[in-house]
């Protein structure tokens, strides 16, 4: 509790930074990856719009975010599917989900579908999603022309302290020859190679923050471990996440990216690491060229 209160106090010491940008839409034959902040992304896959772990709130209870979301809810296109990796409040934010549902209903008269780990369904059943899909590791579902597979990870999924029945994981989304992997929160484990071999994602969204003190690495990857995971996945590009938005670890806020770049330089894979600013969109063309 002392550590938590210290993080809360520090989160209020400096004003929030960053600006929100207009959403950049991509062509149907492109894969679009927009970094919103923390672990939140807008994905454009085979013409569908997906949100992963959308968190737009200024505060998670008492913990205040350090940087503004890269896009606003009001600027989003209509969302087809929401993917939630686990029930922690920095990934499943009720207020943000309600806003996303209202915004899509206003645009189309319909609401998104949602995919959650098994045991998380009850948390979202009253929010207004059109359909709720619960998955376990390696289960697949076909939704609106996309194939969505839940993947293993090394983390935990309780919303509170004792509801440890709740699942957790990542997702690989395939559609129209495009594919992207969002790991969810995870420590390094020996499953990345299997995920890559079975599902062959082109782009890997991997966490690099909240790794210090070292005990945190039982559930989070360090930047060097995230690079190792990326290499074992065999993906074309890595986009880092889970850093810079909330004070969750004791490492300096700027350190994760610095260590990521140093490790990529050491391995000679700089060109495969794409660090997106909040609100920035990466385009992946059919020929796998990045801009």
Secondary structure, 3 states (H helix, E strand, C coil): CHHHHHHHHHHCCCCCECCCCCCCCCCCCCEEEEEEECCEEEEEECCEEEEECCCCCCEECCEECCECCCCCHHHCCCCCEEECCCCCCCCCCHHHHHHHHHHHHHHHCCCCEEEEECCCHHHHCCCCCCEEEEECCCCEEEECCEEEEEECCCCCCCCCCCCCCCCCCEEEEEECCEEEEECCCCCCCCCHHHHHHHHCCCEEEEECCCCCCHHHHHCCCCHHHHHHHHHHHCCCEEEEECCCCCCCCCCCCCHHHHHHHHHHHHHCCHHHECCCCCCCEEEECCCCCEC
